Amino acid sequence: MRLFYYLFLILLIVTPVKAGGFDDLGNSARAVSLGGAYIAVADAPYAVFYNPAGIHRLKTLNLSTTYSNLYPGVVDDNLNYFAFSGVIPMSFLGELGVGATFLNSNNWQENMLIGTYAREIYKSFAVGGSFKLLRWASEPAPGEEGLSYIGFTFDAGAHYTISNVLEQSDLRIGFAARNITQPSIANNGSSDGNLPMELGVGLAFVSHLYNYLIAVDAVRVEDTYMIKTGAEFTGLRENVFGYRTAFLIRAGYDRIVGNSLFKQSGINGGFGLNVENLSIDYAYVFPLELEQVGGSHKLSLSYNFNL
């Protein structure tokens, strides 16, 4: 089992360099339970990680935090991931967003800091951009020095909402380009470690009449294509002890397509509980191709200050 652990740790470190690096390992339990289809949904502070233009929808101070327990089947380590995001509206000037992620293990740390700005420029059409500071560090092997890296890159996005495309239903359209400068995240600056640019487009159909949401994203990373789909249903909306309360259930599926070398897919699910301005979200991710590592649990707390 120890051999499996070291092989998995190598995959955890090396695969992101080829497939993207600094990937979403739990930036939002809600987004994860939707299969990661969030480019068009983009209606919470963690939109800074998926589509910077999406934060234009937030007109009050919003904060969110997420904790992920990663792959509990991996022994001799406690792999965990923590994310924070927030949005500060500035009236007619637009919206400011911040975000941070922290991946931790016994031998590896990976961090990202994000600063985001978005603004609606014409009738529900908004654009936005993010500056991302990237860092990773590894513990030294016996007799060697530890390795580390610090760099930066940029994201950009656009978001548009078509209101009442059907009765009391909206269609949201999103576009996102991530890691635009494609920096090398290798310790020695090798081009083999270039962080590839991700291009994604998303659609989300939101029914206010029947209280459900269906979303789909298509993402391209070099010659790899990913399809992400998810649905959210409001199962209960009541006043409980005088508090506006809603219970939501979610399911999602994501898959790499069009690449014979890398095969990856996952079934996700979760639920949400909204009490007034507080949202509690849970997600469970089951990787279909990775055996023996176990599914990952993710928990998010979000608060809309609604000042």
Secondary structure, 3 states (H helix, E strand, C coil): CHHHHHHHHHHHHHHHHHHCCCCCCCCCHHHHHCCCCCCCCCCCHHHHHCCHHHHHHCCCCEEEEEEEECCCCCCCCCCEEEEEEEEEECHHHCEEEEEEEEEECCCEEEEEEEEEEEEEEECCEEEEEEEEEEEEEECCCCCCCCCEEEEEEEEEEEEEEEEEEECCEEEEEEEEEECCCCCECCCCCCHHHECCCEEEEEEEEEECCCCEEEEEEEEEECCEEEEEEEEEEEEEEEEECCEEEEEEEEEEEEEEECCCCCCCEEEEEEEEEEECCEEEEEEEEEECCCCCCCCEEEEEEEEECCC
